[in-house]
Each structure stands twice: as C-alpha cells, then as structure tokens.
Amino acid sequence: MISAVDHVQLAAPPGTESALRAFYVDVLGLTERAKPPVLAAKGGCWFATEDGTVQLHLGIEEAFHPARKAHPGLRVTGIHGFAKRLQERGAKVVWDYDLPGHDRFFSEDPVGNRIEFLEPVAMRS
C-alpha cells in the first residue's frame, strides 16, 4: 500500500548546481539536504522544506531537455505573497485560473523545469 510521496525527482543539465541552489534555497525558501556520498558523486542537489515533508531532488542528465507538461505541484499557504516573493527575486509567475477551488500559478526553475504552486481557496484567511 502506498502511504506517501517520498520525493519528486527533476532533471538538470551538468554544471547547473549553483543556479539550482540559488533558486530552490534563495527564491523558494527550501533547505538543501546532503546527498549520500555515492549519490553526491553523480552531481545534482536535494532540497526540502524545513520539516522534510516535501522533498525535491535534482539529478544531472547529460542530454537534458525540460519537460513541457510534467511538473511537481506544490501546495503553498499565502499564495499571493508567495508569488510576490518569487517575482521580487526574478522568477516568472504565470497565473492560471482553470482549477476550480484553487488559486494557482506556474513558474520555472533556472533550467526550465515547470513548477506549479497552488492553494485551495478554502485555506485562505
């Protein structure tokens, strides 16, 4: 029986770890997690929320091409303030109103990975 999503893996081209760190830590506010040494040797970065319940792993892919549709959907609180934070730090924010009961927008990391941010309308205060 499946009980939870442990992490979401995204790909990135070689040599982009610094740009990924700047985005996932400085823009999104995640924390970098140490990779086990055998995996760290392959490059890439792991990021998580402070409590570790949401994890994004960025793995290096030699022939990298960002997916046009595939993406993680990250639930946030205070979505309008979060979108403003991203825009102030230079990230693209594209609002989408097609999901009933939710406010949501899409953004991209520095290598073109699409990321969805959403908040159920009922959660807003």
Residue pairs with C-beta under 8 A, 6 or more apart in sequence:
6 55
7 46
7 55
7 56
7 57
8 55
8 56
8 57
8 72
9 57
9 58
9 59
10 56
10 57
10 58
10 59
10 72
10 109
10 113
11 58
11 59
11 60
11 61
11 64
11 66
11 113
12 20
12 44
12 58
12 59
12 60
12 61
12 64
12 109
12 111
12 113
13 60
13 61
13 62
13 64
13 111
14 43
14 60
14 62
14 64
16 110
16 111
17 43
17 44
17 45
17 58
19 110
19 111
20 45
20 58
20 109
20 110
20 111
21 32
21 45
22 110
23 91
23 109
23 110
24 30
24 32
24 45
24 47
24 56
24 58
24 109
25 31
25 32
25 47
26 89
27 85
27 86
27 89
27 90
27 91
28 47
28 86
29 85
30 47
30 48
30 49
30 54
30 56
31 47
31 48
31 49
31 50
32 45
32 46
32 47
33 46
33 47
33 48
33 52
33 55
34 40
34 46
35 44
35 45
35 46
42 59
42 60
43 59
43 60
44 57
44 58
44 59
44 60
45 57
45 58
46 55
46 56
46 57
46 58
47 55
47 56
47 57
47 58
48 54
48 55
48 56
49 55
54 74
56 72
64 111
66 108
66 111
66 112
66 113
66 114
67 113
67 114
68 114
69 114
70 114
71 106
71 113
71 114
71 115
71 116
72 115
72 116
73 116
73 117
73 118
74 115
74 116
74 117
74 118
75 117
75 118
75 119
75 120
76 82
76 117
76 118
76 119
77 119
77 123
78 119
79 103
79 104
79 105
79 117
79 118
79 119
79 124
80 103
82 117
83 93
83 95
83 105
83 117
86 92
86 93
86 107
87 93
91 107
91 108
92 107
92 108
93 105
93 106
93 107
94 105
94 106
94 107
95 103
95 104
95 105
96 104
96 105
96 106
97 103
97 104
99 118
101 120
101 121
101 122
102 118
102 119
102 120
102 121
103 118
103 119
103 121
103 124
104 116
104 117
104 118
104 119
105 116
105 117
106 114
106 115
106 116
106 117
107 114
107 115
107 117
108 114
108 115
109 115
